[in-house]
Amino acid sequence: MAARERSEDSLDHILEPLCLPEPAADACSDAPSPHCPQSLACLFCSESLPGTQKDGLLKHLVLEHKLVIADVKLIADLPKYLLYWKGRFLEQPITDFCSVIKTNSTGPIEQQEHYFLLCDVLPEDRNLREKLQQKRLVEVLEQQQKEREDCSFRRVCMFCNDEFTGNRSSLLNHMAREHAFSIGLPDNIVYCDELLDTLQSKVDNLQCLYCEKTFRDKVTLKDHMRKKAHRRINCNNQQYDRFYVINYLELGKTWEQVQSEDDRELVDDEDDDWSDWRSHPVSVVCLFCAHQSETMQQICAHMKEVHSFDLHQLRTQLNLGFYQQVKLVNFIRRQIHQNRCYACQGKFQSRGDVLRHIVDEGHVMDLPPVSAWNQPQYYFPTYENDALLCTLCDSDGDQSEENNQDDGVPVIAEDDLELRRAKEKSVLSQLLKNTTTSH
């Protein structure tokens, strides 16, 4: 029995969906992978095609095996999707999973054919697609954070041949300011080098970036783009979708659909009377006790005064980005929930014991090595209703704005996405909550 208890204590995961205490009643996330895809394996035979030949494999499945996969463009990782169902079809008959479609149902029996439809109406298929989408989103966010912090960027402007080094935003802001060419807010872009390579290739091939017409020489191309105000990319060209984070946020929705939904939310309804509406403030719960505040500033002040824990100081000292802050908060939440000191990993009988230990031993501002908490598992919240995670967006955004002002870098207008709002609604409210629930 003792051995079993020790084994359970060694496990560092939380299976049940946890919730922070709610305030009192009267209190006032086709985006294809930009990397080389894996091979695509047939679900029934040894046929395998390169990842670039998706249409070829789908045609093979229809002609040779009478299988149709619905909404293939919404599958985040097609190779892994195919491998999963290849294994499942070896375990059970295909009719256990797929709908059967009969063709020429009114004709002679010998002319009738049966096709199988694999789609997300099947809960197992839907869950698989959502998990692949969530995994892809985590990978994209990690890549985006690396690019945001990367200072080894070096590239020549495609319009004036000036060279820029340091952070990618220096080149993007230069093109927007000096050449009236904006591809969007730097923090909304991922795989930036590949996007710039794509644009440079089009310019080198004398192709307009907006209307995509080809011209006889570079001078004519530049005059055309200037006179026609074509110094922007074609938003209808799906080739660019993979370079914008918004296209990874919600399964089955493009940036245009997300944008239209946001617009509908702003439409005034003359029949509605909002005069008696009162907002209920979001309550942010302390990392150490049950104290709640309405803003990030208030809860940080509380933790600093009562618990001597300064989150702002840690963020500044460790130069933490937004996603690193998310992982650190989730790590501390989990350790405190498990009655464990996050600094020395000491295990205690109750929360009161661990909090007294942290104070007595001076471990409040001590963190373990970065490798202990900077792990993908801490993207997912310990508490599914942790409002502190949502407020980190504002904190990170304010810091970025201050840095931009200090560096004299202009803020680029973003037509397709209000980035902070998208992070709050899709990344935190959807990805983290849904993934925690599934765990």
N, C-alpha and C positions, 0 to 999 in steps of 0.2 A: 504493500500500500504506500509506504514511504517513497519507494522507488518511483511509483506512478506519479506521486505528487511532485517529485523533483523533475520528472520528465515534463509534466504539464507546465511547471514554472519556467522551464527553459524555452518554451515556445513563445515567440514574440509576435503573436498575431491576435486579432480581435475578430471573432466570427459574428457576434450578435450586432445588430444595428444600434449604436448608442445614440442618445440624444442628450444635449445639454438641458439644464432646467429651464423651463419656459418662464417668461416674466409674469408677474401677477396680473390678474384680469383688469385691475384698475390702473396699471402702469401706463404713463403717458409716453452642361459638345460635347460628277465623276472626277475625284481628285486622285489621279494616278500617282504612283510613286515616282519621284524624280530620279531615282537611282536605277541601275540596270536591274530589271525584274528577273525573278527566278524562272526556271522552266515550268511550263504548264503541263500537268500530267492528266491523261484521260482517266475518267472515273471507272472505266470498265476493262480497258485493255492496256497494252504496253506503250501505246502511242504517247509521245511527248514532244512538245513544240517549244521553241524559245518564247520567252515572256512577251516579246514584241509581236508575236503572231496570235493574239487573243482571238481575232475573228476566225482564224484558221481552225483553232481548236473547237470553238463553238459550232462551226460548220460541221466539223467531224462528229461532234456529239449528236447533232441533229440527224445527219445523214446515216451514220453508222449505228447509232444506239438509240435513236428516237427520243433523245432527252433535250429539253429546253430549259435553260436557266433564266429566270426572270430578273430584270433590273440588274444586269451584270455591272453596269457603270456605277452602281451604288455599293459594290463590294470593295472594301478598302484594300484587301490583300487577296487577290484571286488565287495565286498559287497555294496559299495555306487553306483557303476555302475549298479548293478542289481536293487537296490531300485529306481534309477532314471527311468529306463525303465519300471519298474513295474507300476509306476505312469503314465507314458506317454501312456502305452498300455491301461490303464483304460480310458484315455481321447479320444484316437483316435484308429481306427482299425490298426492292426498290418501291414496290407498291405500298409499303408501310410509311413511306415518306412523301411520295409524289402523287399529285392528282393525275388521273388518266384522261387523256383527250382522244376521242374517237373521230377520225376524219371520214368524210363521205358516208355519214351515218345512214343516209337514205338509200345508198347504192347497194350493189351486191356484196355479200360478205367477203368474197375474195378480193374486193377492191378497197376494203376498209383497212385502215391502219391505226395503231394505238401509239400515241406519243405521251411522254411523261413530262410533267411540269414541276420543276423544283423552285419554290418561291418562299418568301418570308411570311406567307400565311401560316406555314408550319412554325410553331413556337420555337422549335429547336433551330431552325434555319434563321429565324429572326434574332435569337440570342447570339448565334454565331456571328452574324453580320455586325451586331452591336459591339461585341467584344473585339472584333477585328478593327472596327472604327475607333474604339477607345484606345486600343494599343497604338494605332497609327497616330492619333492625336497626341498621345504622350510623347512619341518619338519626334513629332513635328515641333512641339513646344520645347523639348530639350534642345533640338537643333537651333530653333529661333533664339533661345537664351544664349547659346554659344556664340551665335553671330552678333548678338547685341553686345556681348562682352569682348569680342575679338578686336584686338588693336593691331593685328598684323595685316590688315587690309591694304592692298596696293592696286591701283587701277587708273587707267587714263580715260578721261572724259571722251565720249564718242563724238562730241560736237566741236570741242576746241582743242583737244589733245593735251590739256593740262593734267598733270599727274596728282593723285590724291593718295595719301597714306593715313594710317591710323584706324579710325572707325568708318564703317561703310556710310554712315549718315553724312559725312563730309562731302562725298561725291553726290549723293542723292540730293542733298540740300543745294549744292552748287548747280546741278542741272535744273532744279526748280527755280532758283533765284536768277541765274545768269541766262538760262536758255528757255525759260518758261516750259520746261518739260518735267512733269511730275508723274512718277509711277506709284505714288502713294506714300503714306506715312511709313518711315523705316521700320517701326515696331509692328507693322502689319505684314511685313514681307519675310518670307522664309526661303532658303536656298537662293540667296541674293546673287551669288556669283553665277549660278546657272541662268538666272533671269537676265543678268547683264550680258552674259555670253550670247543668249538668244537674240537680244536686241542688237548687239554689236554685229552679229552675223547678218541680220536683216539689213542694217545700214551698209555693211560691206558689200552686200549683194544688190545695193541701190534700190532697196524696197522701202516704201513709206511705212512707218510704224503704225499708222492708223488705218488708212484705206488699203494698204498692202499692195499698191500698184508699183510696178518696176519702171525705173527711169534710165535714161541713156548714160548719165554721168552724175557725179556727186554734187556738182553745182546745181544742176536742175532739180535734183532731189531735195536739196536744202531750200531752194527757192519755193518749191512746191509745199513743203512742210511749213514754211514760214507764212506764205501767203494764204494758205488754206487753213491755218491754225491746226495743223495735224501733228503737233508735237505732244502726242499722248498715244497710249497704246489702245488697241481695239478691244473694248471690254467684252465684245461678243465672240472673241477668239478664245476657245476653251483651252488652247495651248498654254495660256497664262494662268489658268485656275490653280494649278498646283503650287504657285509661288505666293499665294495669299492665304493667311491663316484662317480667314473666315470660311473658306471652302472645306475645311476639315472639322468645323465645329459641330455641325448637326448632321446626323445621318439622313441622307436623301434630300438635303436642301442645298441649293446653290446660294451664292451671295445675293443674287437678285431676289430670291424668295425671302431670305432673311430681311433684306432691305425693305421689301414691300410689306412684310409683317410689321416692321417697326413703324412704317408710315401709317398703316391702318390704326395703330395704337394712338396716333396723334390726331386722328380725325375727330372733330368735335361733333357731338350729337346734340342737336338743339332740344330734343325731347327729354334729355336726362337732366335732372336737377342735382347738382353736386354741392349745394349750399350747406347741407348738414354733414358732409363727409369729413372725417377726421382721420389723419394718418396715425398708424400705430408705429412708434419708433422701433427700429431694430435694436435688440439688446445684445451687447457684446459681453461675453462672460470671461472673467479673469482666468488665467492659466492655473492659478493655485487655489482659489476659493470660489464660493458661489456668488461673489459680488458681480453685479451687472451695471453696465453703463450704456449710454446711447451713442457714443462716438468713440472712435479709435483714440483720440487725444485723451478723453476722460479715463478710459480703461488703462492706457499706458501710464497716466499720472497715478492712478490707483496702485498699479503693480510696482511702480517706482517708490511710492511713499510707504506702502504697507509691507511689501515683500522685498524691497530693494532690488527689483528686477527691472532693468532698463532695456527694453526691446530696441528702441531707437539707437542706443549706444552699440548694441551687438550688431545691428544692421550696418552701422557706419564702420565699425572696426573690421568686420569681416567682409565688407563690401558686398552684401547680400542682394541679389536680384530678387524679383518678385517671386519666382518659383522656388528659390532657395528659402525665402521666408515662409512660404507655404509648408515646405517639408520640415523646417525647424519647428514651427508651431505644432504640426501634427505629431512630430516626434516627442516633444515635451508633453503634449496632451496624453499620448499613449503611455509614457513612463509614469506620469502622475496617476493615471487611471489604474495602472497595475501596481501601485504602491512601491514604485522603484525610483531611486534617485537617478536623474538623468545624467548627472556628472560622473558618479562612481559606480553606478549600476547596483548599488546596495538594495536589497529587498526587505520590505517591512510589512508589519501586520495590518496597518491602516494608513489612510491618507494623513491623519494627524501626525503619526510617527514619522512618515517620510518628510513632511514639511518641517517638523522640528529638527530632523537630521540635516536637511538642506541649510537651515539657518545656522544651527550650531556649528556645522563644519565649514561654513562659508562657501557653500557650493552653489549659491543662487546664481552667480554670473559665470560659473565655470561650465563649459561645454566639453563633451568628449571630442575626440578627433572628428573632423568633418566627414570622414568615411562612415561614421556610425549613424549619422542622421541624414546625410545627403544621398538618400537612396530612393529609387523610383516608387517603392511601396508607400513612402510618405507623401506622395502626391494625393493620396486618398485620405480623407479626413477621419480622425478618430470618432468625432461626433458629426453626424450628418447635417445637423442644423447649426454648425459653428459659424456664427456671423463674423467672427474675428477674421476668418479667411477672406471674406468679401471686402472688408475694410482695408486689407493690405493693398488692394489695387490702387486706391486713392493715395495711399502713402507712397507707393512706388512711383505713381504718376507724378506726384508733386515733386519728388526728388528729381525725376527726369526733366521736368520743366525748369527747375532751378538750375540744373546743369546746362541746359540749352541756353538759358539766359546768360549764365556766366561765360559761356563760350562764344556768345554772339551768333549762335546758329539759329536761323529762322525756323518757325514752326510751319510745317507744310499742311495745307488744307487737305483733308481726306474726304473724297467724294463717296466712296463705297462703304465706309465703316467708321463708326465712332468706336475706337478700339477699346477704350476703358469699359464702355457699356457692353460690348461683345464679350469681354473677359468675364464680367460679372454674371451675365445672363447665361452664357453657354459653357464656359470653361468650369466655373465654380459651381453654379447652380445645377448644371446638367451632368457633366462628366464626373465630378467628384461625388455628387449625391447618388447618381445611378450606379457607379462602380462600387461605392460603399454598400449600397443595398444588395447588390449581387454577391458581395462577399459575405 
